[in-house]
Amino acid sequence: MSRVTSRDGTPIAYDRKGSGPAVILVGGGLVDPATGRAGRSENAPLASELAMRFTVYNYDRRGRADSGDTLPYAVER
């Protein structure tokens, strides 16, 4: 797992797999019942498949799993 810091200082966790043209996976907002997590874990099987041909970036949305959340919430950020 790697992290990048958004402009407002929020850490965003992500995984990078494969090589080739970049593909960014955007996870849903619900928790995966199998793992109790959202984001990277729900897209992990797809990321593995796509990584055979692409550089896949699979991230946890802000406020979910290993990504942080900077308060107060603001749509502008």
C-alpha positions as CSV (number, residue, x, y, z in Angstrom):
1,M,0.0,0.0,0.0
2,S,1.2,3.5,-0.9
3,R,-0.2,6.9,0.1
4,V,-0.6,10.2,-1.6
5,T,-1.6,13.4,0.2
6,S,-4.5,15.4,-1.3
7,R,-4.3,19.2,-1.5
8,D,-6.1,19.6,1.8
9,G,-3.7,17.3,3.6
10,T,-5.8,14.1,3.6
11,P,-3.8,10.9,3.1
12,I,-5.3,8.6,0.4
13,A,-4.2,5.0,0.4
14,Y,-3.8,3.1,-2.9
15,D,-2.2,0.1,-4.6
16,R,-0.4,0.1,-7.9
17,K,-0.1,-3.1,-10.0
18,G,1.0,-4.0,-13.4
19,S,2.5,-2.0,-16.3
20,G,1.1,-0.3,-19.4
21,P,-1.5,2.4,-19.8
22,A,-2.9,3.7,-16.5
23,V,-6.3,2.6,-15.3
24,I,-7.8,4.1,-12.1
25,L,-10.4,1.9,-10.3
26,V,-13.1,3.8,-8.5
27,G,-14.8,1.7,-5.7
28,G,-18.3,2.1,-4.5
29,G,-19.3,3.6,-1.2
30,L,-20.6,0.4,0.4
31,V,-18.6,-2.0,2.6
32,D,-17.7,-5.4,1.2
33,P,-19.4,-7.9,3.5
34,A,-16.7,-10.5,2.9
35,T,-13.9,-8.3,4.2
36,G,-15.7,-5.6,6.2
37,R,-14.0,-3.0,4.0
38,A,-14.7,-0.8,1.1
39,G,-12.5,0.5,-1.7
40,R,-9.4,-1.4,-2.7
41,S,-10.6,-4.7,-1.3
42,E,-13.8,-4.8,-3.4
43,N,-11.8,-4.1,-6.6
44,A,-8.8,-6.4,-5.8
45,P,-9.9,-9.3,-8.1
46,L,-10.5,-6.8,-11.0
47,A,-7.2,-5.1,-10.3
48,S,-5.3,-8.3,-10.6
49,E,-6.9,-9.2,-13.9
50,L,-6.4,-5.7,-15.4
51,A,-2.7,-5.6,-14.2
52,M,-1.8,-8.2,-16.8
53,R,-2.2,-5.4,-19.4
54,F,-2.4,-2.1,-17.6
55,T,-0.9,-0.1,-14.7
56,V,-3.8,-0.3,-12.2
57,Y,-4.3,2.3,-9.4
58,N,-6.8,1.0,-6.9
59,Y,-7.5,3.4,-4.0
60,D,-9.6,3.7,-0.8
61,R,-12.0,6.7,-1.0
62,R,-11.4,9.4,1.6
63,G,-12.8,8.4,5.0
64,R,-12.8,4.7,4.1
65,A,-10.4,1.9,5.1
66,D,-6.8,3.1,5.1
67,S,-7.5,6.6,3.7
68,G,-7.9,9.5,6.0
69,D,-10.6,12.2,6.2
70,T,-10.0,15.9,6.8
71,L,-12.8,17.6,8.6
72,P,-15.0,19.6,8.2
73,Y,-16.3,17.9,5.0
74,A,-16.6,20.2,2.0
75,V,-17.7,19.4,-1.5
76,E,-15.1,21.9,-2.8
77,R,-12.3,19.7,-1.7
